[in-house]
Amino acid sequence: MDLLPEGVTEIELAPNYPALQINTPACSATLALHGAHLTHWQPKHTPHPVLYTSPTAIYKEGKAIRGGIPLCWPWFNAHPTAPDQHPSHGVARNRFWKLESATQINENLEVILTLPATPTIREHVPFDYDLRARFTLGHTLTLSLETTNLSPQPIPVGGALHTYFAISNTSNIHLTGLQNTPYLDTTTTPESDLTQPEEQLAISSEVDRIYYGTSNPVIITDPAWKREINVSKESSLTTVIWNPWTEKAAALADLPDEAYHDFVCIEACNARHDTRILLPNQTHTLATTISLS
C-alpha cells in the first residue's frame, strides 16, 4: 500500500487477509480489504462499538464476514434470474478490493476502495463497471457505494449496505421511523404483504422485512447503553430489518447461538422492484449515514 495517513496502519485479520486499523482523535475503526468490509467503528465519545461483528466470523477469500457492514452488489439476496449459478447478495462482499486512497480531511478520515473486474467476478457480472466504496469515518460514519456503468447497454444494479448494529440486548431496544410503512414479511411461506401499524418496532422473534417506498431514517433507541443510533440513507427506497433469532442463529456456523441478542440489522437497500437501471456512463450512489445521540 502507499503511504498511509497518521493513525492508519496495515494489519492482517488472518494470513494474507489485509485490513486497515484506524485510530484517529474522532474514532477507531477496522476496514478489511476483502469485501471493502467495515468490521468496527466506534466514535471516541461512546464506550460501546456501533457495529457488531461475530467473534466466530471467518476471514477467508470467498466467504463474507459475519457482521460489520457487508456490501451486497450488484443484486440483493438471490440472483434475480439464475440463483443457482450466482452467489447470494452478489460478488462485492466475497472478493478483495483495492485501496485507492486514504485521506485525512479535518477530523474525518476518507477511505476509497475499488473492486477490480477479475475473471472470477466477470463470471457473475457480465458488464463493464466502475465500483467504489467511499468511507467517511469520524464522529459520524458515511458509507457510499458508487456504481458507474461503463458498458454500452443499460445495466440493472441492486444491492444493500447490510449493517449489523451492536446493541445491549434485543429485549432492551426498539426501532422507530417505519410506522405505517408497507413491508414484505419474508419469514412466512408464502411471503406476506403487510403494513406496520405501531410506532415502535420491538425485536422479540425472527424478523426479516423488506420495507417499500421509504426513504425515512430509522432510529435505534437503546436505554441500557444510553444512546440512540440514527440510520439515514440516500438513493434507496427499500429498508430491510433483520434478526435471525434462535433457530436461524443456531444454524449459522460463524455466529454464536445466543448472539442474536447482540445485534439488529438495518439495511439501506435497492431491493427487488427498487433495483436501478443505469444508462451508459450513468452513476448510482447508494449511501447510509450513521450518527449517535
Secondary structure by P-SEA (a helix, b strand, c coil): cccccccbbbbbccccbbbbbbbcccccbbbbccccccccccccccccccbbbbccccccccccccccbbbbccccccccccccccccccccccbbbbbccccccccbbbbbbbbcccccccccccbbbbbbbbbbcccbbbbbbbbbbcccbbbbbbbccbbbbbccccccccccccccbbbbbcccccbbbbbbcccccccccbbbbbbccccbbbbbbbccccbbbbbbbccccbbbbbbbccccccccccccccccccbbbbbbccccccbbbbcccbbbbbbbbbbcc
